């Protein structure tokens, strides 16, 4: 089982940027499709972005399209989420997760990180 650790969260102002990282251990991240999800207090965990094994295919939630970019560096066992033009509604705990097939539903992911908090002030 792959283990995942997120980092890079913090406080940003509206319009600002943050870059989240998800580092894998235990197994090569290259063997997994990796997704980013977020969960705000009192809300369901929601899909943000997903990237294929090689990075050649990506998908995004409508709410982040054009602002967020997911990428991966399999040699460094890392997946990134570049978040630009941040909005207060992006405030949430962000989680990376791994699966072996293309999926945007949280229940289809087997391994999860502990999460990193992103707070966007207005």
Number of C-alpha atoms within 10 A of each C-alpha: 10 19 18 24 18 23 18 17 18 14 15 18 15 17 14 14 18 20 16 23 23 26 20 23 13 9 13 16 26 20 15 20 22 33 30 27 22 22 19 16 9 6 9 9 17 17 22 25 24 27 24 21 19 14 17 9 12 17 17 20 14 10 12 17 12 11 14 20 20 23 21 22 14 18 9 12 16 21 25 21 23 16 20 17 15 23 20 15 13 20 20 21 18 27 27 30 27 28 19 14 13 19 19 20 12 17 7 14 19 12 14 21 20 14 22 21 19 22 20 20 16 11
